[in-house]
């Protein structure tokens, strides 16, 4: 039986040699492409002749290598679908051949430029996103960027519709959108420009000037809307009661932190300072300072959005005698009034013989709500044109004119005022 099996095996080998069958053929897959050059590759028996036919005519021929691999290069193809036939034979006499068809699709036509529509209204908060709707070719990838920041890609539906969501930066935003089809063709770039000026936006506080004034990134000075804290840095006013406490509390709340500014109606005051409500998380800092007795409610129409809240906060602070409504400031106010009355009586009954002088280095603490002459903010005004060192310090502390303090020591116009 062993011998019979051996003889049968030898017989089959001899039969295959005498009467060979067609060689096997396996072709590599060719996906649609936008390239004008394509390679047709496959595998068969080693050393076999292989032919590439178009419309039953041989246009290229090759011989498989020792591992049975072969390929044909097609160049200068244009848009369209092409059907080729690959044929492999046992010999160059084309006996015992096997063939397969292959379709090559060339797509070099880009999709249409996406058309987009911006929302009718933009959000009031810089952290809110907008939805941009658009249309292009069905089932293509949409690539969008805002201010050169690429957004996550999306895909159009069967109708060619798409929607992308994005946040915006403060100011002019350039939106660029293009479509990319399955083979990599890119459309022309579409898009739009939009000016985003929300009433609420985040900034970082870089310095606290006093209880109701801060400086933010960009070297802009912000004056809190609707409140007034005792003076600590006014060039022509002494330090007022509870002014240092208000300034210290404001520093504790916002110094070096990221806050959200909210605009009302006015952009700036007459000194060029931004007029804003200041939010720290869910806390309205303006209201907090009033409620805890560090500030008074002070209405300046038309910026009165939260004024009712400030009035109520002040009512509660006064009832609870918090801060500047407490005994300390009331005692100072009473003492000052008594001193003024005594001075008036003495002046009426006594002819002065000498002029009283005040030590300019002495810090005076006065009750809140005194009036004085105001300077006008003008950061283009040089030290030589200042009327006094007090005005120079006002331009630095109140107006935020940092150029007046070149060495950053907190003293304006050092060469003249030190």
Rosetta blueprint (number, residue, H / E / L):
1 X L
2 X H
3 X H
4 X H
5 X H
6 X H
7 X H
8 X H
9 X H
10 X H
11 X H
12 X H
13 X H
14 X H
15 X H
16 X H
17 X H
18 X H
19 X L
20 X L
21 X L
22 X L
23 X L
24 X L
25 X L
26 X E
27 X E
28 X L
29 X L
30 X L
31 X L
32 X L
33 X E
34 X L
35 X L
36 X L
37 X L
38 X E
39 X E
40 X E
41 X E
42 X E
43 X E
44 X L
45 X L
46 X L
47 X L
48 X L
49 X E
50 X E
51 X E
52 X E
53 X E
54 X E
55 X L
56 X L
57 X E
58 X E
59 X E
60 X E
61 X E
62 X E
63 X E
64 X L
65 X L
66 X L
67 X L
68 X L
69 X E
70 X E
71 X E
72 X E
73 X E
74 X E
75 X L
76 X L
77 X L
78 X L
79 X L
80 X E
81 X E
82 X E
83 X E
84 X E
85 X E
86 X E
87 X E
88 X E
89 X E
90 X L
91 X L
92 X L
93 X L
94 X L
95 X L
96 X L
97 X E
98 X E
99 X E
100 X E
101 X E
102 X E
103 X E
104 X E
105 X E
106 X E
107 X L
108 X L
109 X L
110 X L
111 X L
112 X L
113 X L
114 X L
115 X E
116 X E
117 X E
118 X L
119 X L
120 X L
121 X L
122 X L
123 X L
124 X L
125 X E
126 X L
127 X L
128 X L
129 X L
130 X E
131 X E
132 X E
133 X E
134 X E
135 X E
136 X L
137 X L
138 X L
139 X L
140 X L
141 X E
142 X E
143 X E
144 X E
145 X E
146 X E
147 X L
148 X L
149 X E
150 X E
151 X L
152 X L
153 X L
154 X E
155 X E
156 X L
157 X L
158 X L
159 X L
160 X L
161 X E
162 X E
163 X E
164 X E
165 X E
166 X E
167 X L
168 X L
169 X L
170 X L
171 X E
172 X E
173 X E
174 X E
175 X E
176 X E
177 X E
178 X E
179 X E
180 X E
181 X L
182 X L
183 X L
184 X L
185 X L
186 X E
187 X L
188 X L
189 X L
190 X E
191 X E
192 X E
193 X E
194 X E
195 X E
196 X E
197 X L
198 X L
199 X L
200 X E
201 X E
202 X E
203 X E
204 X E
205 X E
206 X E
207 X E
208 X E
209 X E
210 X E
211 X L
212 X L
213 X E
214 X E
215 X E
216 X E
217 X L
218 X L
219 X L
220 X E
221 X E
222 X E
223 X E
224 X E
225 X L
226 X L
227 X E
228 X E
229 X E
230 X L
231 X L
232 X L
233 X L
234 X L
235 X L
236 X L
237 X L
238 X L
239 X E
240 X E
241 X L
242 X L
243 X H
244 X H
245 X H
246 X H
247 X H
248 X H
249 X H
250 X H
251 X H
252 X H
253 X H
254 X H
255 X L
256 X L
257 X L
258 X E
259 X E
260 X E
261 X E
262 X E
263 X L
264 X L
265 X L
266 X L
267 X L
268 X E
269 X L
270 X L
271 X L
272 X L
273 X L
274 X E
275 X E
276 X E
277 X E
278 X E
279 X E
280 X E
281 X L
282 X L
283 X E
284 X E
285 X H
286 X H
287 X H
288 X H
289 X H
290 X H
291 X H
292 X L
293 X L
294 X L
295 X E
296 X E
297 X E
298 X L
299 X L
300 X E
301 X L
302 X L
303 X E
304 X L
305 X L
306 X L
307 X H
308 X H
309 X H
310 X H
311 X H
312 X H
313 X H
314 X H
315 X H
316 X H
317 X H
318 X H
319 X H
320 X L
321 X L
322 X L
323 X H
324 X H
325 X H
326 X L
327 X H
328 X H
329 X H
330 X H
331 X H
332 X H
333 X H
334 X H
335 X H
336 X H
337 X H
338 X H
339 X H
340 X H
341 X H
342 X H
343 X H
344 X H
345 X H
346 X H
347 X H
348 X H
349 X H
350 X L
351 X L
352 X L
353 X L
354 X L
355 X L
356 X L
357 X L
358 X L
359 X L
360 X L
361 X L
362 X L
363 X L
364 X L
365 X E
366 X E
367 X L
368 X L
369 X L
370 X L
371 X L
372 X L
373 X L
374 X L
375 X L
376 X L
377 X L
378 X L
379 X L
380 X L
381 X L
382 X L
383 X H
384 X H
385 X H
386 X L
387 X L
388 X L
389 X H
390 X H
391 X H
392 X H
393 X H
394 X H
395 X H
396 X H
397 X H
398 X L
399 X L
400 X L
401 X L
402 X H
403 X H
404 X H
405 X L
406 X L
407 X L
408 X L
409 X L
410 X L
411 X L
412 X L
413 X L
414 X H
415 X H
416 X H
417 X H
418 X L
